[in-house]
Amino acid sequence: MKKALIAALLLAAGSHGFAQQKPKLKHMTITLVDSHATFTVGHRANNMFITRDDTAQVQKQVDLNTHVKAKEEPAAYEQMLMRLLKPYFDEDWQLVTAAVEFVPSSNTEVFRYYLTKEE
């Protein structure tokens, strides 16, 4: 009797563990490189790098010029960054953290967004 009860409990515990599998968590990093052309010779293209956890990387050239007056620049810049990220939020990617770095030698700002998605 005890052996049958123990076997039934082990079987129930084993099947319960398989029924509640954790969803797979995917990771992605979006890096925006904003090269300010004010102090450079010629115009350098701004790039957007999308790196997934399977190490696949996509590079896109993006226009980060807001084409607005200086006093309207901060708000327009934020709107533009959100427009670039919105397609990923629409696909259920969640922002985990963000970082900004300024590289004085090249007058470049680097924005990094770390995102996750459950599948």
N, C-alpha and C positions, 0 to 999 in steps of 0.2 A: 504494500500500500504506500509506504513512504517513498519507495523508488518511483512509483507511478506519479506521485504528487510532485516529487522533485523534477522528474522528466517533463511534466506538464508545465511547471513554473519556468524551467529553463527554455522550453520551446516558446512559451508566451513572451518571455523577456527577449529572446533572440529575434522573434518576428517583430516585436515592438521597436527594437533598435533599427531595423531595416525600414520600417514604415516612416520614421521621422528622420530622413536624411537631410543634412544641412544643405541649403542652396549654395551653388558655386558662386564665389565672389570674384568678379573680374576687375582689373585695375587698368587705368589709363592716365597718362600724363599729357597735358596740352601745354606746350611752351610757345609763347609769343615773343619774338625778338623784334623790338622796335628800335631801328637805327635812325636816330635823328639826323637828317641830312643837313642841318643848319651849319655844322662845323666840318662837313666832309666835302671832298671834291666829287661832284656828281651826285646822283641819287642812288642809294642802295635800297634794294627791295627789302621790305619787311617780310619775315617768314613766320609761319605757324607750323610747328612740328607736333604731330600726334603720334604718341608711342603707346602701344598696347602691351599687356603683360606677356603676350606671345612674342614680343620683341619686334613685331612689325611696326615700321615707322613710315608715316606719310608726311611729306613736306608740301606746304601750299604757300604761294605768295599772296599776301593780303595787303590791302590799302589801309593803313592806320592813320592817314591824314584826315582830320575831322572837318576840314574846310569851313571853319567857323571863326568868328572874332575871338581874340585872346580871352576876353572875359567870359565867354561861353564855352571855352575849351574844356575845363574839367568835367562838366556835366556831359558834354558831347562825347568825350573820351570814354567815360564810364558806359554810356549807352552803346557805343561802338563795341566795346569789349563784351558786353552782355549779348549783343547781336551775334557775335562770333561763337559764343558758348551756348546759346539757346538751343540749337539743334541737338546737342548732347543732353541737355536737361530734358528736352522733349522725349528723348529715348530712354528716360528713367535713370540716367547717370546722376549720381549724388556727389556734390562737392565735399571733399574731405578737408582739404586745406589749400591755401594759396600762398605764394611767395613772390616778392618782387625784388629784383637785384639791379643796381645801376653799375655799369662798367664805364668808369670815367675815361679810360684810354681810348675807347671807341665811341663814346657818347651814345651808349646803347642801354636800353632798359630791357630786362628779361622778366617776363611774367610766367610763372609756372602754376598750373592748376592740376591738382591731384584728384581724380574722380574714381568712384567705385560703382559697380552695378551688380545686383544679385540676379542669378539666372536659375 
